[in-house]
């Protein structure tokens, strides 16, 4: 799977980081960093939670 972020929509509100801290991190300057663009299958549930938690729908998951 691959994490895709629409950077034109992302507000870096950290809800994704709360759901999947191994994959997402909001930096001190309030920008989102994707720590793992292709996370392992063991993180699928957490990444799915992050996708659903994003209020701007800026994150998607490709298989």
Secondary structure, 3 states (H helix, E strand, C coil): CEEEECCCCCCCCCHHHHHCCCCEEECCCCCEEECCCCCCHHHHHHHHHHHHHCCCCCEEEEC
